[in-house]
Amino acid sequence: MQIILEVPDRPGEKLQQLGEQLPETLERLLQDIPTPETISYQEDRQIIGNDS
């Protein structure tokens, strides 16, 4: 998949330095970002936990 992004110069330079490692680096970083389903589940647990 190809995605085109516009980023400020400083982050763009850092991304460019990653070169061929960029896809792997993005994949690792994205694993740390909660998905909307995970966020919803965590909010439900907090609500349930507050009622106990």
VEXNU-581569 format. One record per residue: residue in three letters; x, y, z of N, C-alpha, C in turn. Coordinates in steps of 0.05 Angstrom, whole numbers, plus 5000, padded with zeros to 4 digits. Atoms other than C-alpha are relative to their C-alpha. Example, Ala and Ser with C-alpha at 12.3 -4.5 7.8 and 13.67 -1.06 7.14 Angstrom:
+-----+--------+---------+------+---------+----------+-------+--------+---------+------+
! res ! n_east ! n_north ! n_up ! ca_east ! ca_north ! ca_up ! c_east ! c_north ! c_up !
+-----+--------+---------+------+---------+----------+-------+--------+---------+------+
! Ala !   5018 !    4976 ! 5000 !    5246 !     4910 !  5156 !   5018 !    5024 ! 5000 !
! Ser !   4984 !    4976 ! 4999 !    5273 !     4979 !  5143 !   4985 !    5022 ! 5014 !
+-----+--------+---------+------+---------+----------+-------+--------+---------+------+
END
This chain:
+-----+--------+---------+------+---------+----------+-------+--------+---------+------+
! res ! n_east ! n_north ! n_up ! ca_east ! ca_north ! ca_up ! c_east ! c_north ! c_up !
+-----+--------+---------+------+---------+----------+-------+--------+---------+------+
! Met !   5017 !    4977 ! 5000 !    5000 !     5000 !  5000 !   5018 !    5025 ! 5000 !
! Gln !   4985 !    4975 ! 5001 !    5025 !     5069 !  4984 !   4983 !    5022 ! 5013 !
! Ile !   5013 !    4978 ! 4987 !    5008 !     5128 !  5029 !   5018 !    5025 ! 4997 !
! Ile !   4984 !    4975 ! 5003 !    5031 !     5200 !  5016 !   4992 !    5018 ! 5023 !
! Leu !   5004 !    4983 ! 4977 !    5040 !     5244 !  5077 !   5016 !    5026 ! 4997 !
! Glu !   4985 !    4975 ! 4998 !    5060 !     5317 !  5085 !   5007 !    5004 ! 5029 !
! Val !   4991 !    4996 ! 4973 !    5102 !     5327 !  5147 !   5019 !    5024 ! 5001 !
! Pro !   4981 !    4978 ! 4997 !    5143 !     5386 !  5174 !   5028 !    4990 ! 4994 !
! Asp !   4973 !    5006 ! 5008 !    5216 !     5389 !  5154 !   5015 !    4982 ! 5020 !
! Arg !   4984 !    5015 ! 4981 !    5247 !     5364 !  5219 !   4992 !    4971 ! 5003 !
! Pro !   5008 !    5029 ! 4999 !    5205 !     5300 !  5227 !   5005 !    4987 ! 4973 !
! Gly !   4995 !    5011 ! 5027 !    5211 !     5290 !  5151 !   5029 !    4991 ! 4997 !
! Glu !   4971 !    5007 ! 5002 !    5287 !     5290 !  5156 !   5006 !    4975 ! 5016 !
! Lys !   4996 !    5024 ! 4984 !    5285 !     5239 !  5212 !   4989 !    4976 ! 4987 !
! Leu !   5012 !    5022 ! 5014 !    5238 !     5195 !  5173 !   5017 !    4992 ! 4976 !
! Gln !   4983 !    5005 ! 5024 !    5282 !     5201 !  5111 !   5025 !    4985 ! 5008 !
! Gln !   4975 !    5013 ! 4990 !    5343 !     5179 !  5152 !   4995 !    4970 ! 5005 !
! Leu !   5006 !    5028 ! 4995 !    5307 !     5114 !  5168 !   5002 !    4983 ! 4975 !
! Gly !   4998 !    5014 ! 5025 !    5308 !     5095 !  5095 !   4983 !    4975 ! 4998 !
! Glu !   5014 !    5026 ! 5004 !    5290 !     5022 !  5084 !   4989 !    4990 ! 5026 !
! Gln !   5010 !    5008 ! 4974 !    5277 !     5014 !  5159 !   4974 !    5013 ! 5007 !
! Leu !   5024 !    4986 ! 4994 !    5218 !     5061 !  5156 !   4975 !    4983 ! 5002 !
! Pro !   5024 !    5017 ! 4997 !    5164 !     5008 !  5143 !   5000 !    4984 ! 5026 !
! Glu !   4999 !    5016 ! 4975 !    5188 !     4965 !  5201 !   4997 !    5018 ! 5024 !
! Thr !   5003 !    4981 ! 4978 !    5194 !     5025 !  5247 !   4972 !    5009 ! 5004 !
! Leu !   5028 !    4992 ! 4998 !    5124 !     5049 !  5231 !   4983 !    4977 ! 5011 !
! Glu !   5016 !    5023 ! 4991 !    5096 !     4979 !  5242 !   5003 !    4997 ! 5030 !
! Arg !   4996 !    5002 ! 4970 !    5128 !     4976 !  5312 !   4987 !    5022 ! 5015 !
! Leu !   5013 !    4977 ! 4986 !    5103 !     5045 !  5330 !   4970 !    4997 ! 5000 !
! Leu !   5029 !    5004 ! 5002 !    5033 !     5029 !  5306 !   4989 !    4979 ! 5019 !
! Gln !   5009 !    5021 ! 4981 !    5030 !     4967 !  5350 !   4996 !    5012 ! 5028 !
! Asp !   5003 !    4987 ! 4974 !    5036 !     5014 !  5410 !   4976 !    5019 ! 5002 !
! Ile !   5023 !    4982 ! 5001 !    4977 !     5057 !  5389 !   4974 !    4983 ! 5004 !
! Pro !   5025 !    5016 ! 4996 !    4910 !     5030 !  5417 !   4981 !    5005 ! 4977 !
! Thr !   5021 !    4998 ! 5020 !    4857 !     5015 !  5366 !   4974 !    5011 ! 5012 !
! Pro !   5025 !    4990 ! 4988 !    4788 !     5046 !  5374 !   4985 !    4979 ! 5016 !
! Glu !   5013 !    5022 ! 4985 !    4761 !     4978 !  5397 !   5013 !    4997 ! 5028 !
! Thr !   4985 !    5003 ! 4975 !    4815 !     4974 !  5451 !   4993 !    5024 ! 5018 !
! Ile !   5006 !    4977 ! 4983 !    4801 !     5045 !  5475 !   4972 !    4997 ! 5011 !
! Ser !   5027 !    5004 ! 4991 !    4726 !     5030 !  5479 !   4999 !    4980 ! 5022 !
! Tyr !   4999 !    5021 ! 4980 !    4740 !     4966 !  5518 !   5011 !    5011 ! 5026 !
! Gln !   4988 !    4989 ! 4976 !    4785 !     5003 !  5566 !   4981 !    5019 ! 5015 !
! Glu !   5019 !    4981 ! 4988 !    4732 !     5057 !  5578 !   4978 !    4984 ! 5014 !
! Asp !   5020 !    5017 ! 4987 !    4680 !     5003 !  5592 !   5010 !    4988 ! 5026 !
! Arg !   4989 !    5011 ! 4975 !    4726 !     4971 !  5643 !   5002 !    5021 ! 5022 !
! Gln !   4998 !    4978 ! 4980 !    4737 !     5038 !  5677 !   4972 !    5006 ! 5011 !
! Ile !   5027 !    4994 ! 4990 !    4662 !     5050 !  5681 !   4991 !    4978 ! 5019 !
! Ile !   5007 !    5023 ! 4983 !    4650 !     4980 !  5709 !   5015 !    5001 ! 5026 !
! Gly !   4983 !    4999 ! 4976 !    4708 !     4988 !  5757 !   4992 !    5022 ! 5019 !
! Asn !   5008 !    4977 ! 4983 !    4681 !     5055 !  5783 !   4974 !    4993 ! 5015 !
! Asp !   5025 !    5007 ! 4987 !    4613 !     5024 !  5800 !   5004 !    4980 ! 5022 !
! Ser !   4996 !    5021 ! 4980 !    4643 !     4969 !  5843 !   5006 !    5011 ! 5027 !
+-----+--------+---------+------+---------+----------+-------+--------+---------+------+
END
